[in-house]
Amino acid sequence: MAFSLSRDGSVTIGRAPTSDITVDDPSVSRQHARVTTADGRARVLDLNSHNGVKLNGQQIAGWHPLHGGDVIALGNATLVFHRGAQPVTPSPLLGGEASVNRGEPSSYRLEIGDRWVLVADPSTRANYDLLRRLARSNLSVLIHGETGVGKENAARAVHFWSARRTNPFLALNCSTLSETLAESVLFGHAKGAFTDAKAARPGLFESASGGTVFLDEVGELPRALQPKLLRVLEEKTVVRVGESAEIEVDVRIVAATNRNLDEQVAAGHFRKDLLFRLNAGKVTLAPLRDRRRELPLLARAFLAEECANLGFDPFELSAAAMGALGSHPWPGNVRELMNAMKFAAVAAAPGPIVEVRHLPQDIKGVTGEPPAPAARPGRARAFRPLRAEIQELERTRMAEALEAAGGVQAHAAQLIGMPIRTFMGKLKLHKLGRPR
């Protein structure tokens, strides 16, 4: 159930029928807590309740500020404070329907730190409710889902909603590193442990102590390193490369995979005991093709975001364009949709309508549109798909950035304002090696 707060006001929460928000639970006092808002800021106060008020697992006394995603526990009842959650209406073009139950919005934008997730499909709502509950524990979490489905957002939600939220969140894609480099990155190394190890360095687990480590594509972790990861999970210790002393670390591990790890175990590629430890809390994210209510909402949100980046007012998606989006199978899931809307914003500029012709070729190709008329004789001109030109420009800029950065990928990505994970993925796409 959702309850909207005014920008300036006060609500009481309790078991009494006269409360603004009534919670029918014997563990909740008749007048348990008060939430006030002023100038867009919110605070919570315990009204001398019998069981007290916990904010993100910590007992509070007096007024405490509220932030988006905060979990408020009143006895056995749990409330979640959402900042800026705005209802949106699904599009009938893709079979969506507005459904409001007991005041709950049909869909809303869930803020997770500096990121957001749009929640409209029941499976997404159930998954993020589960993630919020798991966040309050110290269980390891394993997130299953296809590429581009939003696994890192889910991992960040676990961290953001946990008591570790003020400590580091560090991520590593296990598929991008060689076995030797992965060991040093994860566990650190001593001075002189290998060539160019001119100083001792802590690994990812030491650097994230007190926080969360996100291991993306954990199924790609080299077999030789899996016992060491198991030691982190069981004993909370690491041993740096070139040393023998154990170092205590306090980290929570959230892992993700697009592989079937049970099959990996059967094939001898993944340790069964490690899978059991990682799989303490399991969450499976549905592919975008199974979340049709969210597709038009995400498309409009991504389009509006890219329009803002380009300095335009939001463009509209035509009915035909929306139909093309609905017919596409989305093998790349949410990430593919986001990139498609960025492309559409560039192709349709200066707007204000995105038509089918503005969509990427592999999406508009499924609509059965008639081919464009041939140019008249004497006026022939060789055109290239805009997408190919954009990719060529992207490859050129990435190569130039790598050259300027001396081959340091993180620096090169920073030079052109591209997230490092995106940059590393596109290195493979464009077949860019390290510059000489």
C-alpha positions in Angstrom: 0.0 0.0 0.0 1.3 3.5 -0.9 0.6 6.7 1.0 1.5 10.1 -0.6 3.0 12.8 1.6 2.4 16.5 0.9 5.4 18.7 0.5 4.7 20.4 3.8 2.7 18.6 6.4 2.6 15.9 9.1 1.1 12.4 9.4 0.8 10.1 12.3 1.2 6.3 12.0 -0.3 3.9 14.4 -2.9 1.2 15.2 -5.6 3.7 16.2 -8.3 4.3 13.6 -7.8 8.0 14.0 -4.2 7.7 12.7 -3.4 9.2 9.3 -1.8 5.9 8.3 -3.4 2.9 10.1 -1.3 -0.2 10.7 -3.4 -3.1 11.9 -0.7 -5.0 13.8 -0.6 -5.7 17.6 3.1 -4.8 17.7 2.3 -1.3 16.7 1.2 1.3 19.3 -2.0 3.3 18.9 0.1 6.4 18.2 3.5 5.0 17.1 5.3 7.5 15.0 5.0 10.8 13.2 6.5 11.8 9.8 6.7 15.5 8.9 7.7 17.2 5.6 8.8 20.7 5.1 10.4 22.3 2.1 10.7 18.9 0.5 12.6 17.4 3.5 11.2 14.6 5.7 11.8 13.5 9.3 10.4 10.7 11.5 9.8 10.8 15.3 9.0 8.0 17.7 5.9 8.9 19.7 7.0 7.0 22.9 5.8 3.8 21.3 6.0 0.5 23.2 8.3 -1.3 20.6 10.1 1.8 19.4 11.1 2.9 15.8 14.0 1.5 13.9 15.5 3.4 10.9 17.5 1.1 8.6 17.9 -1.4 11.5 19.0 1.2 14.1 16.8 2.3 17.1 16.1 6.0 17.0 15.2 8.6 19.6 14.0 12.1 18.7 13.7 13.4 15.2 15.7 11.7 12.4 15.9 12.8 8.7 14.6 10.5 6.0 16.2 9.7 2.7 14.9 7.9 -0.4 14.9 4.1 0.2 15.0 4.4 4.1 13.4 1.4 5.9 11.2 2.3 8.9 10.4 -0.6 11.2 7.4 -0.1 13.7 7.3 -3.3 15.7 6.7 -6.0 13.1 5.5 -3.6 10.5 7.9 -2.2 7.8 7.4 1.0 5.9 9.7 2.3 3.1 10.2 6.0 2.4 10.3 6.8 -1.3 11.5 10.2 -2.4 10.2 11.4 -5.7 8.2 8.3 -6.6 5.9 9.4 -9.3 3.0 7.4 -10.7 3.0 6.7 -14.4 0.4 5.2 -16.6 1.2 2.2 -18.8 0.6 2.5 -22.5 -2.4 0.6 -24.0 -0.4 0.2 -27.2 1.5 -2.7 -25.6 -1.4 -4.2 -23.7 -0.6 -2.4 -20.5 -3.4 -1.4 -18.2 -3.6 1.0 -15.3 -4.4 -0.9 -12.1 -4.6 0.9 -8.7 -5.2 -1.2 -5.6 -5.7 0.3 -2.2 -4.1 3.6 -3.2 -1.0 1.9 -4.7 0.3 3.5 -7.9 0.2 1.4 -10.9 3.9 2.1 -11.4 6.6 4.3 -9.9 10.2 5.4 -10.2 12.3 3.9 -7.4 15.3 6.0 -6.5 18.5 4.1 -5.5 21.1 6.6 -4.7 22.1 8.3 -8.0 20.2 5.6 -10.0 16.6 4.8 -10.6 14.5 1.7 -11.4 11.1 1.9 -12.9 8.7 -0.5 -11.2 5.5 -1.5 -13.0 5.6 -5.2 -13.6 4.5 -7.5 -10.7 7.8 -9.5 -11.0 9.9 -6.3 -10.7 7.9 -5.2 -7.7 8.3 -8.6 -6.0 12.0 -8.7 -6.8 12.7 -5.3 -5.3 10.6 -6.1 -2.3 12.7 -9.2 -1.8 16.0 -7.2 -2.3 14.9 -4.8 0.4 14.3 -7.6 2.8 17.6 -9.2 1.9 19.4 -5.9 2.4 18.6 -5.9 6.1 20.6 -9.1 6.6 24.2 -10.0 5.9 23.4 -12.9 3.5 25.3 -13.2 0.3 23.0 -12.5 -2.7 23.2 -14.1 -6.1 21.3 -12.3 -8.9 20.4 -14.3 -12.0 19.4 -12.7 -15.3 20.2 -12.1 -18.9 22.7 -9.6 -20.1 21.4 -6.0 -19.8 18.5 -6.9 -17.5 19.6 -4.6 -14.6 21.7 -6.9 -12.3 24.0 -4.1 -11.2 21.0 -1.9 -10.2 19.7 -4.7 -8.1 23.1 -5.2 -6.5 23.3 -1.4 -5.7 19.8 -1.6 -4.2 21.0 -4.3 -1.7 23.9 -2.0 -0.7 21.9 1.2 -0.6 19.1 -0.3 1.6 21.6 -1.9 4.0 23.4 -0.7 7.0 26.5 -0.6 4.8 25.2 2.2 2.6 27.7 4.8 3.9 30.7 2.6 3.1 32.1 1.6 -0.3 30.3 -0.2 -3.1 33.0 -1.7 -5.4 32.2 -3.7 -8.6 34.2 -6.0 -10.7 33.3 -7.8 -13.9 35.0 -11.3 -13.5 34.9 -11.9 -17.3 37.3 -9.0 -18.1 40.4 -10.1 -16.2 43.0 -12.8 -16.6 43.5 -15.2 -13.8 46.8 -13.6 -12.7 45.4 -10.1 -12.8 42.1 -11.1 -11.1 43.9 -12.5 -8.1 45.9 -9.3 -7.5 42.8 -7.1 -8.1 40.6 -9.1 -5.7 43.1 -10.0 -2.9 45.9 -7.4 -3.3 49.6 -8.1 -3.6 52.9 -7.5 -1.7 55.7 -5.4 -3.0 57.8 -7.4 -5.4 55.2 -10.1 -5.8 55.5 -9.9 -9.6 57.0 -7.7 -12.2 56.0 -4.0 -11.8 54.7 -4.7 -8.2 56.7 -1.7 -6.9 54.6 -1.2 -3.9 52.1 -3.3 -1.8 48.5 -2.7 -2.7 45.3 -3.8 -1.1 42.8 -5.7 -3.1 39.1 -5.1 -3.8 37.9 -6.9 -0.6 40.3 -4.8 1.7 39.3 -1.6 -0.1 35.6 -2.3 0.3 35.9 -3.3 4.0 32.7 -2.3 5.8 30.8 -2.1 2.5 29.8 -4.3 -0.5 31.7 -6.0 -3.3 29.7 -6.8 -6.5 31.1 -9.6 -8.6 29.4 -9.4 -12.0 29.6 -12.5 -14.2 30.9 -14.6 -11.2 30.5 -17.7 -13.3 33.6 -16.5 -15.3 35.8 -16.5 -12.2 38.8 -18.7 -12.8 38.6 -22.1 -11.1 41.9 -21.5 -9.2 40.5 -18.4 -7.5 37.2 -19.9 -6.4 38.7 -21.5 -3.1 40.0 -18.0 -2.2 36.6 -16.4 -2.7 35.1 -19.2 -0.6 37.6 -18.3 2.2 36.4 -14.7 2.1 32.8 -15.9 2.5 33.5 -18.4 5.2 36.4 -16.9 7.2 36.2 -13.2 6.3 40.0 -13.2 5.5 42.2 -12.6 2.4 45.8 -13.4 1.7 47.6 -11.0 -0.6 49.6 -12.3 -3.6 53.2 -12.8 -2.4 52.3 -12.9 1.4 51.2 -15.6 3.8 49.5 -13.5 6.5 45.7 -13.5 6.6 44.0 -10.1 6.7 40.5 -9.8 8.1 37.9 -8.1 5.9 34.3 -7.1 6.6 32.5 -7.2 3.3 29.2 -8.3 2.0 29.3 -10.1 -1.4 26.6 -9.7 -4.0 27.3 -11.7 -7.2 25.5 -11.9 -10.5 25.5 -14.3 -13.5 23.8 -14.9 -16.8 24.9 -18.5 -16.8 23.3 -21.6 -15.3 25.7 -22.2 -12.4 24.2 -25.6 -11.7 25.3 -26.7 -15.2 28.7 -25.1 -14.6 29.0 -27.2 -11.4 28.1 -30.4 -13.2 30.7 -29.6 -15.9 33.3 -29.1 -13.2 33.8 -25.3 -14.0 32.3 -24.0 -10.7 32.7 -25.2 -7.1 29.5 -26.6 -5.6 30.3 -25.3 -2.1 31.0 -21.8 -3.5 27.6 -21.8 -5.2 25.9 -22.8 -2.0 27.5 -19.9 -0.2 26.8 -17.3 -2.9 23.2 -18.6 -3.3 22.1 -17.8 0.2 19.8 -15.1 -1.2 18.7 -15.8 -4.8 17.0 -13.3 -7.0 16.0 -13.9 -10.6 15.3 -10.8 -12.8 12.9 -11.3 -15.6 14.0 -10.3 -19.2 12.4 -7.2 -20.7 10.3 -9.2 -23.2 8.4 -10.6 -20.2 7.9 -7.2 -18.6 5.7 -5.5 -21.2 4.1 -3.1 -18.9 7.5 -1.5 -18.2 8.6 -1.3 -21.9 6.8 1.9 -22.9 7.4 3.6 -19.6 11.2 2.8 -19.8 11.3 3.9 -23.5 9.8 7.3 -22.7 11.9 7.8 -19.6 15.2 7.0 -21.5 14.1 9.1 -24.4 13.3 12.1 -22.2 16.7 11.7 -20.4 18.6 11.7 -23.7 16.6 14.7 -25.0 17.6 16.6 -21.8 21.3 15.7 -22.4 21.0 17.0 -26.0 19.2 20.2 -24.8 15.8 19.4 -26.3 12.3 19.2 -24.8 11.1 15.6 -24.5 10.2 14.0 -27.8 7.1 11.9 -28.3 7.1 8.3 -29.6 4.6 7.8 -32.5 2.2 4.9 -32.3 4.0 3.1 -35.1 7.4 3.5 -33.3 5.9 2.2 -30.1 4.5 -0.7 -32.0 8.0 -1.5 -33.4 9.4 -1.4 -29.9 6.6 -3.8 -28.8 7.4 -6.3 -31.6 11.2 -6.4 -30.9 12.4 -9.4 -28.8 15.0 -7.2 -26.9 17.9 -9.8 -26.5 19.9 -7.0 -24.9 17.1 -6.2 -22.5 17.0 -2.8 -20.7 20.5 -1.8 -21.8 19.5 -2.4 -25.4 16.4 -0.3 -25.0 18.3 2.6 -23.4 20.8 2.6 -26.3 18.0 2.5 -28.8 16.4 5.5 -27.3 19.7 7.4 -27.3 20.0 6.6 -31.0 16.4 7.7 -31.6 16.9 11.0 -29.9 19.9 11.8 -32.1 18.2 10.5 -35.3 15.0 12.4 -34.6 16.6 15.7 -33.6 15.3 18.4 -33.4 12.1 16.4 -32.9 9.4 16.5 -31.6 8.2 13.1 -32.8 10.2 9.8 -33.0 9.0 7.8 -36.0 9.9 4.3 -37.0 12.6 5.5 -39.3 14.4 7.0 -36.4 14.8 3.7 -34.6 17.9 1.4 -35.0 17.8 -0.8 -38.1 17.4 -4.1 -36.2 14.3 -2.7 -34.4 12.5 -0.9 -37.3 13.3 -3.9 -39.5 10.6 -6.0 -37.9 7.7 -3.7 -38.7 7.3 -4.7 -42.4 7.5 -1.1 -43.5 7.9 -0.7 -47.3 11.4 0.2 -48.5 12.3 3.8 -49.0 11.8 4.9 -52.7 14.9 4.8 -54.8 16.6 8.0 -55.7 15.8 9.5 -59.1 18.4 9.0 -61.9 21.0 11.7 -61.9 20.5 12.4 -58.2 21.9 9.2 -56.8 23.9 9.6 -53.6 25.5 6.9 -51.4 24.0 7.0 -47.9 25.3 5.1 -44.9 23.1 4.1 -42.0 23.4 6.8 -39.3 24.1 4.0 -36.7 27.2 3.0 -38.7 28.5 6.5 -38.7 27.9 6.9 -35.0 29.7 3.7 -34.3 32.6 4.8 -36.5 32.9 8.1 -34.7 32.7 6.3 -31.3 35.5 3.9 -32.3 37.7 6.8 -33.5 37.2 8.7 -30.3 37.9 5.7 -28.1 41.1 4.9 -30.0 42.2 8.6 -29.7 41.4 8.5 -25.9 43.4 5.3 -25.4 46.3 6.8 -27.3 46.2 9.9 -25.1 45.8 7.9 -21.9 48.8 5.7 -22.7 46.5 2.6 -22.9 45.0 3.1 -19.4 41.4 2.2 -20.0 39.9 3.9 -16.9 41.6 7.2 -17.9 40.6 6.9 -21.5 37.0 6.3 -20.5 37.1 9.4 -18.3 38.5 11.5 -21.1 35.4 10.9 -23.2 32.9 10.8 -20.4 32.0 7.1 -20.8 31.4 4.7 -17.9 34.3 2.3 -17.5 32.1 -0.8 -17.8 30.6 0.6 -21.0 34.0 1.5 -22.3 35.4 -2.0 -21.6 32.4 -3.7 -23.3 32.8 -1.5 -26.4 36.6 -2.3 -26.6 35.5 -5.8 -27.6 32.8 -4.6 -29.9 35.1 -2.3 -31.8 38.1 -4.8 -31.6 40.3 -2.1 -30.1 43.5 -3.4 -28.5 46.0 -1.5 -26.5 47.8 1.2 -28.6 51.4 0.9 -29.3 
